[in-house]
Amino acid sequence: MSIYPLEYLQHMFDETKYLIDRVEGLSKEEFIQDDTRLFWN
């Protein structure tokens, strides 16, 4: 990963978008049962 601030921010944006897209439409139960989820409690 690049050390340039703009590229770092772009990477953070891309990761955030991926996570939002991944959980969109899931119920709380589906999210909790998904073994690939992050450890959010």
PyMOL commands that set and color helices and strands:
alter all, ss='L'
color gray80, all
select helices_A, chain A and resi 5-23+28-33
alter helices_A, ss='H'
color red, helices_A
deselect
rebuild
show_as cartoon
